[in-house]
Amino acid sequence: MKFFENSSSYDYSFPAVTLAYFLRYPNPYSKHVLSTDVIDRYVDPSTKRLHTTRLHLKRSKVPSAMAKLLPAGLTGPGGAQQSYVVEKSTIDVREGWMETESRNMEWTGILSVIERQTYRRQPLPIETWRDKLAASDEDTTLGGGEREWTSCKTVVSFKSRLGQAIKKNAEAMANANEDETPRQGFFASWSTAGIQRTIELVGVKRSKTAIMNGKNGMNVVLERLRSGGVMGVLDGMRNDRLEMLGVQEGQWKRAWISGNQGGDPDPSPPDLNSEHLDHDR
């Protein structure tokens, strides 16, 4: 099993960061996220904590190093695939922390990835806050008048079981063909631990890039919140969806106007604010 840890911070208040977390898809750094659905949400009456479970559908490409270890036909053309990721989160607004856990629901026999994040409210020293406020004309919960910042610690664990499955299959075949001359296959020179380490290291490498993109995406959403509020975020999400589809906004408008002039019985424009997009699957 491999682990990867990262600590970062956001120069925004805890309420702003937690709101941005739930509004972060889509953004320019998350074009691989095809859809997001809330499947459960409730407030615990005893602790007053908000619990949320969401399901993300993501598109990814299996690295060539990992694709060579997988049976032919297991992945799509060029190693492309789609998979679901379940995300659970708990927020305590009074204590100022949020804990999240995301894990893949598919390909767990090949590589199980669990990402845990902890966000915490961190107060600014009074001297720092005064200097920051003096240098800014703003005094909002999202702008220069903040008296706090938010820390984020990420821990990702990787565990591969592919080698174990291969070893069991090899032993079963050997027992079934005891009288036959053993054949040397692709994995003959690989140990179980060696196969697992190779796949886990690929996962670590990809996570380093994913975490950086995730932070950049959060900063985009936070800036949209600061400059335009929630409506600014929704407008940005709409534009990001259009870009994901490879369509300019003007094309939608022209198609809608043309359809109305032609007597289209349904004059409603396309719903681009839906949280779920249909893609070729």
C-alpha positions as a Markdown table, in Angstrom:
| # | Residue | x | y | z |
|---|---|---|---|---|
| 1 | Met | 0.0 | 0.0 | 0.0 |
| 2 | Lys | 1.2 | 3.5 | -0.9 |
| 3 | Phe | 0.3 | 6.8 | 0.6 |
| 4 | Phe | 0.6 | 10.4 | -0.6 |
| 5 | Glu | 0.1 | 13.5 | 1.6 |
| 6 | Asn | -0.2 | 17.1 | 0.7 |
| 7 | Ser | -1.0 | 20.2 | 2.7 |
| 8 | Ser | -2.2 | 23.5 | 1.2 |
| 9 | Ser | -4.2 | 26.6 | 2.2 |
| 10 | Tyr | -6.8 | 28.9 | 0.8 |
| 11 | Asp | -6.8 | 32.7 | 1.5 |
| 12 | Tyr | -10.6 | 32.6 | 1.9 |
| 13 | Ser | -12.9 | 32.1 | 4.8 |
| 14 | Phe | -14.1 | 28.6 | 5.8 |
| 15 | Pro | -17.7 | 29.2 | 4.6 |
| 16 | Ala | -16.4 | 30.3 | 1.2 |
| 17 | Val | -14.1 | 27.3 | 0.8 |
| 18 | Thr | -16.8 | 24.8 | 1.8 |
| 19 | Leu | -19.3 | 26.4 | -0.5 |
| 20 | Ala | -16.8 | 26.3 | -3.4 |
| 21 | Tyr | -16.1 | 22.6 | -2.6 |
| 22 | Phe | -19.7 | 21.8 | -3.5 |
| 23 | Leu | -19.7 | 24.0 | -6.5 |
| 24 | Arg | -16.4 | 23.0 | -7.9 |
| 25 | Tyr | -17.7 | 20.9 | -10.8 |
| 26 | Pro | -17.3 | 21.8 | -13.6 |
| 27 | Asn | -14.4 | 24.1 | -13.8 |
| 28 | Pro | -11.6 | 24.6 | -16.3 |
| 29 | Tyr | -9.4 | 22.0 | -14.5 |
| 30 | Ser | -12.1 | 19.3 | -14.2 |
| 31 | Lys | -13.2 | 18.6 | -17.7 |
| 32 | His | -13.0 | 14.9 | -17.0 |
| 33 | Val | -15.9 | 15.1 | -14.6 |
| 34 | Leu | -19.0 | 14.2 | -16.6 |
| 35 | Ser | -21.7 | 14.5 | -14.0 |
| 36 | Thr | -22.3 | 15.0 | -10.3 |
| 37 | Asp | -25.4 | 13.8 | -8.4 |
| 38 | Val | -26.3 | 14.2 | -4.7 |
| 39 | Ile | -27.6 | 10.9 | -3.5 |
| 40 | Asp | -28.0 | 11.7 | 0.2 |
| 41 | Arg | -27.9 | 14.8 | 2.4 |
| 42 | Tyr | -29.0 | 15.4 | 6.0 |
| 43 | Val | -28.3 | 17.3 | 9.1 |
| 44 | Asp | -27.6 | 15.3 | 12.2 |
| 45 | Pro | -30.0 | 16.7 | 14.8 |
| 46 | Ser | -27.7 | 15.9 | 17.7 |
| 47 | Thr | -24.5 | 17.3 | 16.3 |
| 48 | Lys | -25.9 | 19.8 | 13.8 |
| 49 | Arg | -23.4 | 18.5 | 11.3 |
| 50 | Leu | -24.2 | 18.3 | 7.6 |
| 51 | His | -23.6 | 15.0 | 6.0 |
| 52 | Thr | -23.6 | 14.7 | 2.2 |
| 53 | Thr | -23.0 | 11.8 | -0.2 |
| 54 | Arg | -22.4 | 12.5 | -3.9 |
| 55 | Leu | -21.7 | 10.4 | -6.9 |
| 56 | His | -19.3 | 11.6 | -9.6 |
| 57 | Leu | -19.0 | 10.1 | -13.1 |
| 58 | Lys | -15.5 | 10.7 | -14.4 |
| 59 | Arg | -13.7 | 10.0 | -17.7 |
| 60 | Ser | -10.1 | 9.1 | -17.6 |
| 61 | Lys | -7.4 | 7.4 | -19.6 |
| 62 | Val | -5.5 | 4.4 | -18.2 |
| 63 | Pro | -1.8 | 5.1 | -18.2 |
| 64 | Ser | 0.1 | 3.0 | -20.8 |
| 65 | Ala | 2.3 | 1.5 | -18.0 |
| 66 | Met | -0.9 | 0.3 | -16.2 |
| 67 | Ala | -2.7 | -0.7 | -19.5 |
| 68 | Lys | 0.1 | -3.2 | -20.2 |
| 69 | Leu | -0.8 | -5.0 | -17.0 |
| 70 | Leu | -4.5 | -5.3 | -17.8 |
| 71 | Pro | -6.2 | -8.0 | -19.9 |
| 72 | Ala | -6.9 | -7.0 | -23.5 |
| 73 | Gly | -10.4 | -5.4 | -23.9 |
| 74 | Leu | -10.7 | -4.4 | -20.2 |
| 75 | Thr | -10.3 | -0.7 | -21.1 |
| 76 | Gly | -11.8 | 1.3 | -24.0 |
| 77 | Pro | -10.1 | 2.5 | -27.1 |
| 78 | Gly | -6.7 | 4.1 | -26.3 |
| 79 | Gly | -7.2 | 3.1 | -22.6 |
| 80 | Ala | -10.2 | 5.3 | -22.2 |
| 81 | Gln | -12.8 | 4.5 | -19.5 |
| 82 | Gln | -15.5 | 6.0 | -17.3 |
| 83 | Ser | -15.9 | 5.2 | -13.7 |
| 84 | Tyr | -17.9 | 6.3 | -10.6 |
| 85 | Val | -16.4 | 7.9 | -7.6 |
| 86 | Val | -18.4 | 8.1 | -4.3 |
| 87 | Glu | -17.7 | 11.2 | -2.1 |
| 88 | Lys | -18.8 | 11.5 | 1.5 |
| 89 | Ser | -18.4 | 14.7 | 3.5 |
| 90 | Thr | -19.2 | 16.0 | 7.0 |
| 91 | Ile | -19.2 | 19.7 | 7.9 |
| 92 | Asp | -19.3 | 21.2 | 11.4 |
| 93 | Val | -19.9 | 24.9 | 10.9 |
| 94 | Arg | -19.6 | 25.8 | 14.6 |
| 95 | Glu | -16.3 | 24.1 | 15.1 |
| 96 | Gly | -15.1 | 25.1 | 11.6 |
| 97 | Trp | -14.0 | 21.9 | 10.0 |
| 98 | Met | -15.0 | 19.7 | 7.1 |
| 99 | Glu | -13.9 | 16.1 | 6.4 |
| 100 | Thr | -14.3 | 14.4 | 3.1 |
| 101 | Glu | -13.6 | 10.9 | 1.7 |
| 102 | Ser | -13.7 | 9.9 | -1.9 |
| 103 | Arg | -13.1 | 6.4 | -3.3 |
| 104 | Asn | -13.4 | 4.7 | -6.6 |
| 105 | Met | -16.3 | 2.2 | -7.0 |
| 106 | Glu | -14.9 | 0.4 | -10.0 |
| 107 | Trp | -11.6 | -1.3 | -10.9 |
| 108 | Thr | -11.0 | -1.8 | -7.1 |
| 109 | Gly | -9.4 | -5.1 | -7.8 |
| 110 | Ile | -6.8 | -3.3 | -9.9 |
| 111 | Leu | -6.3 | -0.2 | -7.8 |
| 112 | Ser | -8.3 | 1.0 | -4.9 |
| 113 | Val | -7.9 | 4.7 | -4.3 |
| 114 | Ile | -9.1 | 6.5 | -1.1 |
| 115 | Glu | -8.7 | 10.2 | -0.8 |
| 116 | Arg | -9.3 | 11.9 | 2.6 |
| 117 | Gln | -9.3 | 15.7 | 3.0 |
| 118 | Thr | -9.6 | 17.8 | 6.1 |
| 119 | Tyr | -10.5 | 21.5 | 5.9 |
| 120 | Arg | -10.1 | 23.7 | 9.0 |
| 121 | Arg | -10.8 | 27.3 | 9.8 |
| 122 | Gln | -7.7 | 29.1 | 10.8 |
| 123 | Pro | -7.9 | 32.6 | 12.3 |
| 124 | Leu | -5.5 | 35.3 | 11.1 |
| 125 | Pro | -3.4 | 37.1 | 13.7 |
| 126 | Ile | -4.9 | 40.5 | 14.4 |
| 127 | Glu | -1.9 | 42.3 | 13.0 |
| 128 | Thr | -2.1 | 40.4 | 9.7 |
| 129 | Trp | -5.8 | 41.0 | 9.4 |
| 130 | Arg | -5.4 | 44.8 | 10.0 |
| 131 | Asp | -2.6 | 45.0 | 7.4 |
| 132 | Lys | -4.7 | 43.0 | 4.9 |
| 133 | Leu | -7.8 | 45.2 | 5.5 |
| 134 | Ala | -5.8 | 48.4 | 5.2 |
| 135 | Ala | -4.5 | 47.2 | 1.8 |
| 136 | Ser | -8.0 | 46.4 | 0.5 |
| 137 | Asp | -11.1 | 48.5 | -0.2 |
| 138 | Glu | -13.3 | 45.4 | 0.2 |
| 139 | Asp | -14.8 | 44.1 | 3.4 |
| 140 | Thr | -16.8 | 41.0 | 2.5 |
| 141 | Thr | -16.8 | 37.4 | 3.6 |
| 142 | Leu | -15.1 | 36.5 | 0.3 |
| 143 | Gly | -12.8 | 39.4 | -0.2 |
| 144 | Gly | -10.0 | 41.3 | 1.4 |
| 145 | Gly | -11.8 | 41.8 | 4.7 |
| 146 | Glu | -11.5 | 38.2 | 5.8 |
| 147 | Arg | -10.2 | 37.5 | 9.4 |
| 148 | Glu | -9.5 | 33.9 | 8.6 |
| 149 | Trp | -8.0 | 31.5 | 6.2 |
| 150 | Thr | -8.6 | 27.8 | 5.5 |
| 151 | Ser | -6.1 | 24.9 | 5.7 |
| 152 | Cys | -6.5 | 21.7 | 3.8 |
| 153 | Lys | -4.7 | 18.4 | 4.4 |
| 154 | Thr | -5.0 | 15.6 | 1.8 |
| 155 | Val | -4.1 | 12.0 | 2.4 |
| 156 | Val | -4.4 | 9.5 | -0.5 |
| 157 | Ser | -4.0 | 5.8 | -0.1 |
| 158 | Phe | -3.4 | 3.3 | -2.9 |
| 159 | Lys | -3.8 | -0.5 | -2.7 |
| 160 | Ser | -3.6 | -2.9 | -5.6 |
| 161 | Arg | -4.7 | -6.5 | -5.6 |
| 162 | Leu | -4.0 | -7.3 | -9.2 |
| 163 | Gly | -1.0 | -9.4 | -8.4 |
| 164 | Gln | -2.9 | -11.5 | -5.9 |
| 165 | Ala | -5.6 | -12.3 | -8.5 |
| 166 | Ile | -2.9 | -13.2 | -11.1 |
| 167 | Lys | -1.1 | -15.4 | -8.7 |
| 168 | Lys | -4.3 | -17.3 | -7.7 |
| 169 | Asn | -5.2 | -17.8 | -11.4 |
| 170 | Ala | -1.7 | -19.0 | -12.1 |
| 171 | Glu | -1.8 | -21.5 | -9.2 |
| 172 | Ala | -5.2 | -22.8 | -10.3 |
| 173 | Met | -3.9 | -23.3 | -13.9 |
| 174 | Ala | -0.8 | -25.1 | -12.6 |
| 175 | Asn | -2.9 | -27.4 | -10.4 |
| 176 | Ala | -5.2 | -28.2 | -13.3 |
| 177 | Asn | -2.4 | -29.0 | -15.7 |
| 178 | Glu | 0.1 | -30.7 | -13.4 |
| 179 | Asp | 1.2 | -33.2 | -16.2 |
| 180 | Glu | 1.8 | -30.4 | -18.8 |
| 181 | Thr | 5.0 | -28.5 | -19.2 |
| 182 | Pro | 4.6 | -25.1 | -17.5 |
| 183 | Arg | 4.3 | -22.1 | -19.8 |
| 184 | Gln | 6.1 | -18.9 | -19.3 |
| 185 | Gly | 3.6 | -16.0 | -19.4 |
| 186 | Phe | 4.0 | -12.3 | -19.3 |
| 187 | Phe | 3.9 | -12.2 | -15.5 |
| 188 | Ala | 6.3 | -15.1 | -15.0 |
| 189 | Ser | 9.2 | -13.0 | -14.0 |
| 190 | Trp | 7.0 | -10.6 | -11.9 |
| 191 | Ser | 6.4 | -11.1 | -8.2 |
| 192 | Thr | 3.0 | -10.3 | -6.7 |
| 193 | Ala | 4.5 | -7.4 | -4.7 |
| 194 | Gly | 6.2 | -6.1 | -7.8 |
| 195 | Ile | 3.0 | -5.9 | -9.8 |
| 196 | Gln | 1.2 | -4.1 | -7.0 |
| 197 | Arg | 4.0 | -1.6 | -6.4 |
| 198 | Thr | 4.1 | -0.7 | -10.1 |
| 199 | Ile | 0.4 | 0.0 | -10.2 |
| 200 | Glu | 0.4 | 1.9 | -6.9 |
| 201 | Leu | 3.3 | 4.1 | -8.0 |
| 202 | Val | 1.4 | 5.0 | -11.2 |
| 203 | Gly | -1.5 | 6.0 | -8.9 |
| 204 | Val | 0.8 | 8.2 | -6.8 |
| 205 | Lys | 2.2 | 10.0 | -9.8 |
| 206 | Arg | -1.3 | 10.7 | -11.2 |
| 207 | Ser | -2.6 | 11.9 | -7.8 |
| 208 | Lys | 0.1 | 14.6 | -7.6 |
| 209 | Thr | -1.2 | 16.1 | -10.8 |
| 210 | Ala | -4.8 | 15.6 | -9.8 |
| 211 | Ile | -4.4 | 17.4 | -6.4 |
| 212 | Met | -2.7 | 20.4 | -8.0 |
| 213 | Asn | -5.5 | 20.6 | -10.6 |
| 214 | Gly | -8.0 | 20.3 | -7.8 |
| 215 | Lys | -6.6 | 23.2 | -5.9 |
| 216 | Asn | -6.4 | 25.3 | -9.1 |
| 217 | Gly | -10.0 | 24.5 | -9.8 |
| 218 | Met | -11.1 | 25.5 | -6.3 |
| 219 | Asn | -9.3 | 28.8 | -6.7 |
| 220 | Val | -11.2 | 29.5 | -9.9 |
| 221 | Val | -14.5 | 28.8 | -8.1 |
| 222 | Leu | -13.4 | 30.9 | -5.1 |
| 223 | Glu | -12.5 | 33.8 | -7.4 |
| 224 | Arg | -15.8 | 33.6 | -9.1 |
| 225 | Leu | -17.5 | 33.7 | -5.7 |
| 226 | Arg | -15.5 | 36.7 | -4.7 |
| 227 | Ser | -16.2 | 38.7 | -7.9 |
| 228 | Gly | -19.7 | 37.6 | -8.8 |
| 229 | Gly | -21.2 | 35.7 | -5.9 |
| 230 | Val | -23.1 | 32.5 | -6.5 |
| 231 | Met | -24.5 | 33.8 | -9.8 |
| 232 | Gly | -20.9 | 34.3 | -10.9 |
| 233 | Val | -20.1 | 30.7 | -10.1 |
| 234 | Leu | -23.3 | 29.4 | -12.0 |
| 235 | Asp | -22.4 | 31.5 | -15.1 |
| 236 | Gly | -18.9 | 30.1 | -15.0 |
| 237 | Met | -20.2 | 26.5 | -14.7 |
| 238 | Arg | -22.5 | 27.2 | -17.7 |
| 239 | Asn | -19.5 | 28.4 | -19.8 |
| 240 | Asp | -17.4 | 25.5 | -18.7 |
| 241 | Arg | -20.1 | 23.0 | -19.7 |
| 242 | Leu | -20.3 | 24.7 | -23.1 |
| 243 | Glu | -16.6 | 24.4 | -23.5 |
| 244 | Met | -16.7 | 20.7 | -22.5 |
| 245 | Leu | -19.2 | 20.2 | -25.3 |
| 246 | Gly | -17.0 | 22.1 | -27.7 |
| 247 | Val | -19.8 | 24.6 | -28.4 |
| 248 | Gln | -19.6 | 28.4 | -28.3 |
| 249 | Glu | -22.4 | 30.2 | -26.4 |
| 250 | Gly | -23.4 | 32.1 | -29.6 |
| 251 | Gln | -24.1 | 28.8 | -31.4 |
| 252 | Trp | -26.7 | 27.8 | -28.8 |
| 253 | Lys | -28.4 | 31.2 | -29.1 |
| 254 | Arg | -28.5 | 31.1 | -32.9 |
| 255 | Ala | -29.9 | 27.6 | -32.9 |
| 256 | Trp | -32.6 | 28.6 | -30.4 |
| 257 | Ile | -33.6 | 31.7 | -32.4 |
| 258 | Ser | -33.6 | 29.8 | -35.7 |
| 259 | Gly | -35.8 | 27.1 | -34.1 |
| 260 | Asn | -38.3 | 29.7 | -32.8 |
| 261 | Gln | -38.5 | 31.4 | -36.2 |
| 262 | Gly | -39.2 | 28.1 | -37.8 |
| 263 | Gly | -42.2 | 27.5 | -35.6 |
| 264 | Asp | -40.6 | 25.2 | -33.1 |
| 265 | Pro | -43.4 | 24.1 | -30.7 |
| 266 | Asp | -41.0 | 24.2 | -27.8 |
| 267 | Pro | -39.4 | 27.6 | -27.5 |
| 268 | Ser | -37.5 | 26.8 | -24.4 |
| 269 | Pro | -33.7 | 27.1 | -24.8 |
| 270 | Pro | -31.5 | 24.2 | -23.8 |
| 271 | Asp | -31.1 | 23.6 | -20.1 |
| 272 | Leu | -27.4 | 24.3 | -19.6 |
| 273 | Asn | -27.7 | 24.6 | -15.8 |
| 274 | Ser | -28.6 | 21.0 | -15.2 |
| 275 | Glu | -26.0 | 19.3 | -13.0 |
| 276 | His | -26.0 | 16.2 | -15.1 |
| 277 | Leu | -24.7 | 16.2 | -18.7 |
| 278 | Asp | -25.3 | 13.4 | -21.2 |
| 279 | His | -22.2 | 12.2 | -23.0 |
| 280 | Asp | -21.3 | 9.4 | -25.4 |
| 281 | Arg | -20.7 | 6.4 | -23.2 |
